[in-house]
């Protein structure tokens, strides 16, 4: 299927699958720009030492090489 697309004042014929792929790439890039990184999410949360469970030290695991 061929669609007609207006770009910068010029008309072009574009295959529908190519148009879908281009739009998908644009949406993915836009979502990455607005999605915070895991480090930013961790830095933005307000966690106190009392919020974390206490650790119970146990014996070290045996490592076999």
MOQUI-V791576 format. One record per backbone hydrogen bond with DSSP energy under -1.0 kcal/mol. CO is the residue of the C=O (numbers start at 1). NH is the residue of the N-H. E is the energy in kcal/mol with one decimal. If there is no record, write none. Layout:
CO/NH/E
CO/NH/E
//
This chain:
1/16/-2.0
3/14/-2.9
5/12/-2.7
7/10/-2.3
10/7/-2.9
12/5/-3.3
14/3/-2.6
15/19/-2.1
16/20/-2.5
17/21/-2.2
18/22/-2.3
19/23/-2.3
20/24/-2.6
21/25/-2.2
22/26/-1.9
23/27/-2.5
24/28/-2.5
25/29/-2.1
26/30/-2.1
27/31/-2.4
28/32/-2.1
29/33/-1.7
30/34/-1.2
31/35/-1.1
37/41/-2.1
38/42/-2.3
39/43/-2.5
40/44/-1.7
48/51/-1.4
//
